[in-house]
Amino acid sequence: MSALLDLRQLSVAYGGIQAVKGLNLHLNEGELVSLIGANGAGKTTTLKAICGLLAPQSGEVLYQGRSLKGQGAWDLVAQGLVMVPEGRGIFTRMTIDENLRMGAYLRRDREVNADMESVYQRFPRLKERHRQLAGTLSGGEQQMLAMGRALLARPKLLLLDEPSMGLAPLMVDKIFEVITDIAKQGVTVLLVEQNAHRALEIAHRAYVMDSGELVLEGPAQSLLNDPQVQAAYLGL
């Protein structure tokens, strides 16, 4: 089976820093894969290289079997490769409704309204506040909005960068519940997450990154029980 996403010897450098070094990583269709590691390990840089925000120094990013070289993030959204960035990146001076419709900007089908209603069913708080300016929402509500906007693009591959960062425990539970549900509906997910324990709990497979390199990979449950991972990333 060919991978939906395949990184081959990917290296990325910027600002004089070698941030990613010879990365080999793949996701098969329908998988939920976690990428964990300490701050500065290169996780966000990897996501930015995948979605065209940073140009690789060397190596390849293959999506659906084709190289993404020379394509920008705007090209990739149309192909179903969508990212929810760290910090959410919502349009603060637009309403919730308007933010969601921006997620469907490239779509020309007649199911956008139905998909918006589906997002509102998933996040009832957003429906209650649908005419409210996004910048007035709490951090958790903004994360819901960012994820909902991404879903309006109908992703085949969803990249999530630190979705639980800075959120209250109850909101973290909700976000991980939604990520699990999205994956069960057939969307392939690559999850970058500081909360390594929760990320490993919900993933099929996982990679551990350190100083720009992959140091461990395997079934998420095996890594969750690995003494080296527990000591370094799980506080056990």
Buried (B, 14 or more C-beta within 10 A) or exposed (E): EEBBBBBBEBBBBBEEEBBBBBBEBBBBBBBBBBBBBBEEBBBBBBBBBBBBBBEBBEBEBBBBEEEBEEBEBEEBBEBBBBBBBBBBEBBEEBBBBBBBBBBBEEBEEEEBEEBBEBBBEBBEBBBEBBEBBBEEBEBBBBBBBBBBBBBBBBBBBBBBBBBBBEBEEEBBEBBBEBBBEBBEEEBBBBBBBBBBBBBBBBBBBBBBBBBBBBBBBEEBBBBBEBEEBBEBBBEE
